[in-house]
């Protein structure tokens, strides 16, 4: 009996704070793997990316962007700049606030999210990035 499954996918993301709804990709993974009960972990590779849940709509995305620019604004000097001179110190701080992963419950082959709750991937970096997401399901399979 299989108790784990893993998969990865990549998404090209725009410069700066950009957001992608990845709910469908995660649901597809759960369905195709035959996963029935347990948890699925969603992990974004890279220190300037994060994953969370929210209501994915233009107003919320704009509000999130504004919040992160208030907490760790671009254009400010950060100690990180001494190391690489890449101007993305704020990107690392913004991504660290949310973190690179979330774990979601799965029941009867479905991710248990709320009606208006989507899973989003966020790029915080100062350049375009191809973001890779690693999915790991642990539990019971069909």
N, C-alpha and C positions, 0 to 999 in steps of 0.2 A: 504494500500500500504506500502510495506517495504521500509525504507529509509537507513537502516544500516545492515551490516552483519559483523560478526567477526569469526575468526578461528585462530588456533595456529598449529604450527608444530615444531618439534625438530630435530636437526642435531648433531651428535657426531662429534666434531672437535678435531684436533690434537694439540699437545703441541706447544706453541709459536704462532707466527704469521702464521695463517692458514686461507685460503680463500675458501668459497663455493659459487658457482653460484646458487642463489635461484630464478632466473627469472621464471623458469618453475613452481615452486610451487606457485608463486604469480599469474601467468597466469591461472593455474588450479583453484585456489580459485575464481578468477574473473569469469571464465566460469561457474563453478559449482554453484555459488551463484546466477547466473542470473543477475549480475551487468551490467548495460548498460552505464551509464554516471555519472561522478563525480570524486572522488579521492579515492585512496587506500593508507592507511598509513601502513608502514612496520616498526615495532618496535622490536629491539633485547633486550631481558631481560638480565640484568647483566651489571655491571660497567666496564667490561673488554672486551666488544663486541661492534662492530660498524657495520653500514650498509651504503652503498653508491652505486653509479653506476660507471661503467668503462667498458672499453673493456676487457672482461675476456679472457686473453690469457697468456701463461707462461711469456712472457717478461714484460708485465704490472704488473703481480703479483710479479715478482722479483723486479721490480722497486719500487713498493709500499713498499715491505718489506724493501728494502734498505733505502727508504725515512724515514720510521718510525724509523728505527734503528739509523738514523742520528739525528732525532728530539728528540727522547727519548730513548737512548740506554739501553739495558739490561746490568746488571753488574755495573751500576753506583749506588751510594747511593742516595736514595730519602727519604724525610721526612716521607712518608707513611710507610716506613719500621719500624719506631719507634712504630707505632700502632699495627701492626700485625706480624712483622718479617716474612713475606711471600715472600719477594723478588720480588714482582710484581708491584712496584711503577710505573715503565715504562709502564706496561700494562694499568693501569688506565689513564695515560697521553695520550698514543697513542689512546685509545678508545675515550677519550674526544675530541680529535682534530676533528674527523669525527662526533661523536655523535651517539646515539642509534637508530635514525629513519630517514626515508625519506618519503615524500608524493609524489605520482605519479598520473598524470591525467589518466582517463579512458574515452575512447570515443568508441561508437559502440561495447562495450564489450571487448575492447582491451586496454592493458596498452600502453601508448604512449611513447615508448622508441625509440631511434635512432637505425639504422641498426646494429651498432657495440656496442650498449650500453646494458650491462647486470646489473642486481641487484646482489650485492654481500654482503655476511655476513662475517665478519672478527673476528676471535678469536685472541686476543692479549695476553692472559694469559700464565703463565709459566707452566700450566698443562692442560691436556685434559679437555674439557668441553662439556657437552651436552647443546647446545644452543637452547633456545626456542625463537621463533619469533611469534609475535602477529600481525595479519592482521586485519585492520578495514576499510571496504568500506563504504563510505557515498555518497549517490546520488540516482539515479533512477535505478530501477530494472525492468526486463521484466515482 
